[in-house]
Amino acid sequence: MHKKPHLPEKICPVCQRPFAWRKKWAKDWDNVRYCSERCRRSRADRVQDAQA
């Protein structure tokens, strides 16, 4: 049985996958947008490509 079934979730805007609350994000959950560093970097690359 899963011990933490009711954690809040968000959808990553880059990969469109759901990701759940993590303790390391506890203080900053409202500002967390991406599921991983890879998605955060990928988003930055897309913005730079659009501006160039």
BELGINOR-V894270 format. One record per residue. N is the residue number from 0. RES is the residue in one small letter. PHI is phi as a letter, one per 20 degrees, with the letter a starting at -180 (NA if undefined). NEAR is the number of other C-alpha atoms within 12 Angstrom. Layout:
n = [N & N]
res = [RES & RES]
phi = [PHI & PHI]
near = [NEAR & NEAR]
This chain:
n = [0 & 1 & 2 & 3 & 4 & 5 & 6 & 7 & 8 & 9 & 10 & 11 & 12 & 13 & 14 & 15 & 16 & 17 & 18 & 19 & 20 & 21 & 22 & 23 & 24 & 25 & 26 & 27 & 28 & 29 & 30 & 31 & 32 & 33 & 34 & 35 & 36 & 37 & 38 & 39 & 40 & 41 & 42 & 43 & 44 & 45 & 46 & 47 & 48 & 49 & 50 & 51]
res = [m & h & k & k & p & h & l & p & e & k & i & c & p & v & c & q & r & p & f & a & w & r & k & k & w & a & k & d & w & d & n & v & r & y & c & s & e & r & c & r & r & s & r & a & d & r & v & q & d & a & q & a]
phi = [NA & f & e & c & f & d & e & f & c & c & d & f & f & e & d & m & d & f & c & e & g & c & g & f & e & g & f & c & g & f & e & f & d & d & f & b & f & f & f & f & f & f & f & f & f & f & f & f & f & f & f & f]
near = [4 & 6 & 6 & 11 & 10 & 9 & 16 & 17 & 20 & 22 & 19 & 22 & 18 & 24 & 20 & 14 & 16 & 18 & 23 & 24 & 25 & 18 & 12 & 10 & 19 & 14 & 11 & 12 & 20 & 13 & 12 & 24 & 27 & 29 & 28 & 23 & 15 & 14 & 22 & 19 & 17 & 19 & 21 & 16 & 15 & 14 & 13 & 11 & 10 & 9 & 8 & 7]
